[in-house]
């Protein structure tokens, strides 16, 4: 449901261009967004499945999200500069940052909040220069349990993206609010932990013979048909 919300927002952009338009959606982000190889299935990023909501003959999805990066290190490694060579007028640039940007003063990727706007603005500058529509996508919330914290309004990347979207005339998609409300208010916490996030039982998936019980707050899995019993609601990092 959360991913459909993002796709619907993108579909409105598609309709605005007319039925004959073809373009690319470029996706930038971290491990919650990127595309994963088969050897870690069913771990999945939301950018990995976004293309399934579009007509592939008209819409190309270029997912360059990569795990472990922040809005700062993605630029420092030259990845945004390289992306400039692939974007064309009429394309869309979706960016989601926040997970690795949070500042604790211990890792090079972390961004003090008073510097966050500087790094996020650089994506807007690239989009403007290339004639690309920028879409600020606020980060999917972490699994904090029923009535849990929303850490992305504490380290307020949500507010900063909204501010910059207004400043730059960019599109603002508040995926954070959608996911926070789903996890904390609409869905059963046991379902969220078991079938939205990366928690696998021993022997459940060949790639994880011993299961996974220590990664249930950040990364996602592809929803399995087994999940419909609790909540009636794949491919190359």
N, C-alpha and C positions, 0 to 999 in steps of 0.2 A: 504494500500500500504506500509506503514512504517513497519507494523508487518510482511508482506510478505518478506520484505527485510531481516529481522532478521531470519526468517525461512529458506530462501534460503541459508543464510550463514551457518546455522546449517546443512542443507541438504548436502552441499558440504562435511562437516565433516563426515556425514553418508556414503556417497559414497566412501570416502577415506578408510573406514573400510571394505568395501566389503559387498556383499549382504547377507551374513549369520550372520552378527554381530548383537548382541543385547546389549543394554546399557541403562544407565539412564542419562538424562540431569537434573542436579541439578541447581535450579535457586535461587539466593540470591539477595535481593533488598528491596525496600521500598514500599510505598502504590501505586506507579505508576506501580508496577510489580506484586503485590500479587494477590491471588485468593480470591474472595469475596463470601459471602453467598448470598442466594437468597433474603434475606430480605433487601438488598441494591441494588438489580438489578435496573437499568442497569449499575451501576458503575462497571468498569472492569479494571483489570491490564493486561499488555501485557503477563505476564507469565501465566495467566489464560487460554489463548487460544493457546499457542504455540504448545501444544500437538496435536491439530487438524490438523497440517501440517505433521504429521508423522504416520507411521503404528504402532498402539498401541500394536501389538503383538511383536514388536521388540524394540520399543523405549518407555521407561517409563519416564514421566516428574515428578520430585519431586520439587514442588514449595514451598520453605520455606521462601520466601519473606514476610515481615511483615511491616505494616505501622508504621511510626514514628521513624524508626531506621536509623542510619547512618553506615558508614563503621566501625566506632569506637564502637558504642553501640551494634551492632550486635555481635561483638566479646566479649565485656565486659559482656554481658548477658549470655555468654556461648553457643550461638547458632552456631557459627562456630565450636567450639569444639564438640558439639553434632552431627554436620553434618559429622564429620570425621568418625563416626561409620557407616554411611550409604553409603559412597562413596566407589567405587571399581575400580580397575585398568580397564581402558578402558572407564570410564564414562567421562562426560563433566560437568564442573562447570561454569555456566554463572553468572557473577556478574554485577549489575548496582548500582552505588551509586552516590550521588551528591546533590540531593534535600535537604536532611536534614543535609548534611555535611557542607554546606556553613556557614561561620563564621561571626557571628554578636556579639559574646561575651555574649550571654544571656541564652543559653541552653546547658545542659551537652552533648547533642548529637553533637554539632557543633565542627568542626575540623579546627583549624588554618591551612592555606594552607601548611605551612612548615612541618606540621605533617601528611598531607594526604598520602604521599607516604609510611610512616611507616605502616599505617593501611591497605592500599591496598596491600602492599607486603605480608602481612600475609596470604591472600587468595592464593597467588602464592605459598607460602611455603607449605600450606596444599595440594594444587594440586600436587606439585612435589613429596611430600612424599607419596602420595597415587597412583601415576601413573595416574593422572586425567588430561585431557586437560582443561586448564583454558581459558575462553573466557571473556575478558574485554569488556563490553558493555557500551558505553558512554550514559549518561542519555537522555531520550526523552526531547526535549526542552519544555519549558513552552509556554503558549499562550500569546505572547507579541504583537500580531497584525502585520499587514503588515510592513515589513522592521523593525521589532522590534529587541530588544536586544537578544543576546544569552548569558544568564547569566552563562552558563557552560563553556564558553571560557573566561569570566571575572574571575570567580572563576574557574581556568583552570583545572578542573577534566578531560576534554577531552585530553589536552596535557599530563597530568600526567599518564593517562591510556595508552596512546600511548607509552610514555617513558618506562613504566613498562612492557608493552607487549614485546617490543624489548629486554629489559634487561632479561626477563624470558623466552623468546621463546614462549610466549602465543599468542593466537588469539586475534585480535583487530577488533571489529565491531563498526564503528562510526555511531551509531543510532542517535546521536545528530545532526550530519550534515544532515542526511537524513530527520529527522523530522523538523529541522530548515528550510531547503530549501522548504519542502512541505508547512509548515505553512506560511512562509514569501514570497515565490515566486511563488509556483505552484497552491495553493488552494485559493479559495475565503475566506477572513477573516471571513465573516459571517457564512460560512459553518464550518470552523474550530471551532469557538466559539459555534456554535449550536449543532454540531453532533460529534465532536471529544472529546470535554471536557465536564465536568459535569455541564450542564446547562439544566434544565427541566422546562417546563411550568406547571402552576398550573393544577392539574388533569390529567397530561399526563401519569404518572406512579403511580400505587397504592402505591408503597413504598414512594412516595414523593407527597402526596396530595396537599401540598402548593407550590410545585415546588422548584427549587433551582436556585438562581441567583447569589450566592456569592462564587461559587467554580469553576469558569470557566477558571482558569489559570494553574491548576496542574493535577487534576485527570481526568481520561478518562471514557467514556461510551462505551458500546457495540454499534456499528453502527446499526442504525435502518433502516428498508427499506424506511422509509419516507425520509431519507437523500438523496436517489438517485434522488429525484426531484431537489435538489440543486447541487449535485455533483455526476454524474454518476461514480461514482468512477469508557453458563451462569452458578451460582454454588458456593461450599463453598469457610471473613477473619477469 
